[in-house]
Amino acid sequence: MILKIFNTTYSDVALVEGMYNHIPEMENALYKYCKKYFNENYKSVLFAGEEDKEDIFQEAFVVLWNNIEKQYLYVENGVLKGRDGQPFAGKLTSYFMSIVRLKNLEIARQNKRKLSVENEERNKWEEQKKQYMDLVCGSKEDVGIEVIADCVSHMSKRCSQILTMFYYEEKTLDDIMAELPTFESKNALKTAKYKCMETLRKSATLIRQRLINS
Amino acid sequence: MMKIEFQDKIDNYLLNRMPENERRAFEKEMNGNEELQEQLKFTKNVRSVLESRNEKLAKMKKWDEDEQIQVSGRSRRTWGYAISGIAAVFIMGFFLFSAVFDNNNVLTGQTPVTAPEQIPSDDVLSIEKNRKLLASIEEKEIEVLSELRALTSRGNVNSAGEEEKERVSSLKKQLEDLRWSRVKAMVELKDYKQALILLEEIRQSESSYQEKADSLYQILKK
C-alpha cells in the first residue's frame, strides 16, 4: 500500500526501513499512516469500547514500533520480510490491525467487559498465545523483555506514573512526593513503588511461564 | 520473590546514586547472590522498557500536537483566503459601481450647464451672503486687474522675462475665473441684466469660459 503524505509517496518497505533507521520524517509518516488506517477501520475491530480507542491505538503502535526495532519486521534487499525470514505476505496495515485486535482483547479483559459468544471463542488462550507470540514476542528465547514491555503497558495509571517518574525521569522520592501529594511519607511512596514492581514481576513471570511451557 | 531491602540498593546502583566504594561492595555482594542478580536484571529491564516506551509516547504526542497546529493553521488560512476573496470582490464592486454611476465627468467629460434655477453652487447662500461674495469678487478683480495692467504697461510682454510672462498668464486666468464667479453670484442674486452684460463680454473674449458664457447667455436671454 502506498501512502501519500504532503504529496510524497511512501511504500511499506520505505516506512519500515525509515522507522528502523530512526528517520524522523518516516517515523512521523508511519504514525500518520497507521492512525489514518485505524480511524477508518477500528469499528470493525474494536469491541472493548469507544473510550479505549486512543489507548488501544497508542499501545498497538508502540508494539509495532518495538517490533520494527527488534527486526520482527525488516527490509532486506528492498523486500519486506517477517520474523521467519520470508517475504512478508500481508500489508503493513493488516499487521498493525492484528496488534490492535490483540490489544483490544487485553484491554477488554482488563476492564472485565461482557464479551459476545463470538469474542469468547476468540478469547481462548491457545489462539491468543499464538497471536501473542507472533506479534509481541519474537521467540521463546527472548520472551522476557517483550513480556515486561507488554505488562508495563497494562499497569495501573498510578504505577505507571510512579515508575516513570522514578526510572525514566530519574526523580528522587522527595521530588515524586512533591508532585504526588497523596503520599504522606517517603516510606509509603517507597512501599507503593515496590508493590508496583512486584505486581509487574508476577504478571510477567506468569505469562512467560505459560508461553515457555506450552 | 523480590526483596524490598534489595530494591533500594539496586535503584541507587542503577541510577548512579551510589558512592564508588559502595558500588564495589554491592557488586561483590551480587556475585554470590542469584536472587539479587535476578532482581537487578528485572529492574534493568523495567527501566529499559520505560525509557523506550516513554520516548515513543513523547514523540507520538508531539506528532499529534504538530498535526493539530497544522490543521488549525490550514483552517485559519482557509478562512483568511475566503475573507480576502470576499473583500476583493466588494472592493472591485465598489470601484465599478462608482465608475458607472458617477455623474460628474467620468463618462461625458463635460460639466452640464443648466437654467439659472439649476446653476450648481457649492453653498446655499443667503442674498446677503451673495452680495458680500459679489463685493469681494469685484474687489479681488480690481486687484488682479491693477497688477495685470502694471505688468503689461512696462512694454512688450513678449520681451519680458519667463517669470513675468508666467505671472501675466496666471493673472489673466485668475481674472477669467473671477469674472465667471461674478456671473454666478449675479445669477444667484437674480440680477440677470448685469449678468447678461458680463456674459456678453466673456463670450466676445477669448476666455476659457467662452462656451459656457454663450450657453448661459442664450438661456438667460429667453
Interface residues (C-beta under 8 A of the other chain):
Chain A: E27 N28 Y31 K32 Q58 F61 V62 W65 N66 G144 I145 I148 A149 V152 S153 L163 T164 F166 Y167 Y168 E170 K190 T191 K193 Y194 M197 E198 L200 R201
Chain B: M2 I4 Q7 D8 D11 L15 F42 T43 N45 V46 R47 S48 V49 L50 E51 S52 R53 N54 K56 L57 K59 M60 W63 E67
